[in-house]
C-alpha cells in the first residue's frame, strides 16, 4: 500500500529533491563529505596501496602483528566516528534546506559533533540487526533495512531516543517500503553507472602518473561523494514520508525542530 489518503510517496520527487538539495548547497555538502568521508577513505586507501603487495594480500606472517593491525583499527575507528558526524551533519543540512532556509557549515557540523555517540550506537544497532536478518535470508535483511531506512533523520530531526528512533522509522516507512526500495535502487544504479567513468579516470591517472597517490585520492573522493548522495537521499525520503503520511510540509519541519 503506497498511498496515504490523498497523498502518495513519489519516487521521482525524492530523487529530484535529493540532487536539487546537493546542487543548491554544493560547497557545503561536498566540503562536509570530503572532510568527514573523503579524508579517512584516502588515508585508508593510501595505507593499503603503499603497504600491501600488488595482489592485495598481506604476507601471512604479518597479519597478526601490531604494525599491521594498528593502522587498520585506527582507520576503522576514524571512519566510524567521522561517518557518524557526516550523517548527522548532512541530515541537518538537508532538512534545513528543504525547510526553505540556508544551511550553515558550522551549525551542521556542530549538530554532527554533538551527536557522535548516539549516531555510532544507531549505526552499530542497524548494522547488527540487518546482519542477523541476512543470516536467515537476503530478503529479510533488505526488508529490515527498509524498515529502519529513516532512523538517522528521525533521530536528528525529532530529538527522540535511540530506540524510539527505530520504532518511529518502522512506523513512518510502513506502507511505502517498496517505493523506498525502488528509490534507493535507482540511486544505487545511478551511482554505479557514474563509478564506471570514475574508475576509468582512476586507472588512467595511475597509468599516466604512475603514482598510487592519485589512485588513493580519487578513491577517497568517489567514496565521499557516494556517501553524500546516500545520506541526502535518506533525509529526502524522511521529508517525503512526513509529508504524505502526516501532512507535515517541508517548510514546517524547521519550526518543529526548533
N, C-alpha and C positions, 0 to 999 in steps of 0.2 A: 504493500500500500504506500504509494508515493505522494498522495495528496492529503492535505490537511485543510478541510473546509474548502474555501475558495482558493487558497494559496497552494503552490506546488514547488518543490525543490527543483530548481533549474540548473542543470549541469553546465550549460553554456554560460549562464550568468556567473557562476562561481569561477569558472576558468577565466572569463573575461575580467572579473573583479580582481583575481589574483595577479594577472600580468599588468593590469592598469595600476594597481597599487604599487607594484615594483617600479614600473616606468615613471610614476609620478614622484617617487622618492628614491631614485636610482642611487644617488650618492650615499644616502643613509643606509639603505638595505645592503648594497654591495659592500660598503665600508664595514658594517657590522659583520657580514658574512666572511669577508676576507680576514678580519682581525680575529674573530672568535672561532672560525672553522678553517679558513684557508691557512693561517699560520701554523696551527697544530698539525694539520694534514701535511703541509710542506715539510715540517720538521721530521715527521714520521717517514715520509717518502724519501727524504734526504738521507736519513739514517739507514733505511733499507737498501737504497741503491749504492751507498758507499760502504756498507758493512756486510752485505750478503753477496755471495758469488752470483755469477750471471744466471745460473739456473734457478736462483731464488731460494735454494735450500741451504741452511747453515750446516756446518760440519757437526756430526753427532756429538763430538767431544766438547763442543762449545755451548750446546743448547742450555744446559743446566748450570751455567756459570753466572756469577753476579754481573760480570761485564756484559753478558748478552741479555739477561733478564731485566736488569735495572732500567735500561733505556726503554724497553718495551712497556714496562709497568708505568714509568714516568709519562711516556707518551699517551698511554691509555688513560691515565688519571687526568692529565691536562685536557684530553679530548672530552672526557665525561663532564668535567667542570665547565669548560668553555661552551660545550654543546648545550648544557642546561641554561647557561646565561643567554646564549643566542636564541633559543626557543622562546624564552620569556620576553626578551627584548623585541624580537621581530613580531611576536604576537601582539604585544602592546602597540608597536608601531602600526601594524595592520589595522587594528580596531580603531586606533586614533584617526588614521587617515579615512577609513570608511565612515567614521562619525562626522566627517567634514572638517576636521582640524588638521593642522600640520604637525606631524610627529617630530620630536626633538631628540637628537642623538644622545645627549646627556641624560635626559629623562628616561628614555627607553633603556639605556644601558644601566641606569640606576635600578630600574624595575628588575632587570635581569639579575643584577648582583644581589639584590635583597631577597631573591627567591631561589638562590643556588641550592640550598639543602632540600627544600620540598620538590624542586624540579628534578633533582637527582633521584629522590625517592620515587617520584612518579615514573621516571624513566626505567628504573630497575623493576618496579612492580609491573609496568606494562610489558617490558621485555620478558620477565619471568612468566607472567600469565599467558602470553602468546606462545612462548616456547613450550610450556606444558600442554597447551591445546594442540600445537603442531605435532607433539609426540604421538597423539592419538591418530590424527589425520591432518593433512594440509588445510582442508576446508574449515574445520573448527577454529584453527589458528587465524585464518583470514576473517572469519565472522567475528571472533573476539576482538581482533584489531579494529574492525569497523565499528564495533560497539563502543570502543574506547578512543575512537579517532579524534575526538574533540576534547579530550580530558585536559590537555595543556591550555587551550584558550579558556575553557571553563574555569580552571584554577586561577589563571592570571586575571581574568576579567571579573569573575563573580565573587572572589575573595572567600571561597568556601574551603573546607578542609581537604586534605589529600584524598581520603577515602570517599568523601562526599562528591568530589570531582569525578571519580569513576562512576558513581551512581548517576550523577547528573548527565554525564556523557551517554550512558546507557539509555537514559530517558529521552534525551534530545535526538539521538540517532534512530530511535525506534520508528519503523515505517519508511525510512529513507536510506537504508543501508545499501541497497543495491545501486541506488543513484550515487551514493558516496563512493562505492566501489568503482563505478563507471568513471566518475570524475577523476579519481586518483589513477585509474588505469590510463586514461587519456594523457594525464600529466606525465606519468612514468614513461609512456611510449614516446611522448614529445622529447623528454629529457634524453632518452636512449637514442633517438634519431639525431639529436644535437650532439651527443657524445661521439658519434661516428666521425664527423669532420674534426671535432676537437682532438680525438685520438690520432687522426691523420696529421694534424698540426704538431702534436707532441712527437710523433715518430719523425716527422720532417725536421723538427727543431733538433732532435737528438742526432739525426744523420748529418745535418748541416754544421752543427757546432761541436758535436762530439762531447757535449757537456751534459752530465747527469743532473746538473743544477737546473737546466731548462726543463727536463723531464719532471723533476720533483716539484718545480714551481707551477708548471701547467697542471699537474695532477692535483695540487692543492687548490688552485683556482677553480677547476672544474667541480671538485667535490664541494667547495664552499657555495658555489652558485646553485648546485643541485639542492643542497640543504636549505638555502634561502627560499627557493621556489616551493619546496615541500612544506616548510613551516608556514609560509604565507598562504598556501592552498588550504591547509588545515584551519587556519584562522578565518579564511573566507567561507569555508564550509560552516563553521560555527555561526558566523554572522547570518548566513542564509537560513540555517536551521532556526535561529532565534526569530527571524522574520516570518518564516512560513508556519511555524508551529505556535508561536506565542504573540505574533503581531508586533514584535519589537523591531522597529525600523533601524537601519544602521545609524542614523543620526541620533537616535535615542540611547545608544549604548554608552556613549561617553558620559551622559548625565547619570546613568545607572552606576557606572564605575566610580564617579565622583561621590 
